[in-house]
Amino acid sequence: MYGKLLNLKGEKQFIPFRQLGQYEDEELGGLYYNRFRYYDSNNGLYISKDPIGLAGNNPTLYGYVADTNTWVDVFGLDCKARLKKINGQEIDGNATAIGRMDKLKYFDNFSNVDTWHKSGRIPKSGDKPVSWAENRKWLQERIDRGDTFIMTMDPKKLPTKYVPGVPNGWFTKLEYDHLTKNGAKIIYSF
């Protein structure tokens, strides 16, 4: 990952792809093209400036991401951290946060955390609301892939009945009940 390929078996140019979207161009003698800049595999360094500059929170214009163990920047334009722990509890793999929209925005910068608005599920003005059947399917897909769920509202404070036209958390109550019924791993963060 940081330098020259040492343990190659087979034809080198059979598959020219390297670390996270890098493409090795044999004619350039060890340079990998990484969509918007070049990486020198002989030295283990980028030789082109990061196109997002210092916006990626990297102290150098020639770096990749702040921490290659927990951050990714596949397209070279938008690095994201992976959420590994919340409230002292480990998150292995992906997570889905549910609850109030204002609290879900916190998870925008984590590449492994999904929310309603990150997956484009918020209805636009004039669209019909998402049905419980559609939402249950969305949740079940995440349960089936092994997501950890982050609950951003206190389940004890969720409403027990639906009030038409009032965003009181009724949908979150249905989500929470579905998650507990299906044995999903839930971490509480409110």
Secondary structure, 3 states (H helix, E strand, C coil): CCCCCCCCCCCCCCCCECHHHCEECHHHCCEEECCCCEEECCCCEECCCCCCHHHHCCCCCCCCCCCCCCEECCCCCCCEECCCEECCEECCCCEEEECCHHHHHHHHHECCEECCCCCCCCCCCCCCCCCHHHHHHHHHHHHHCCCEEEECCCHHHCCCCCCCCCCCCHHHHHHHHHHHHCCCCEEECC
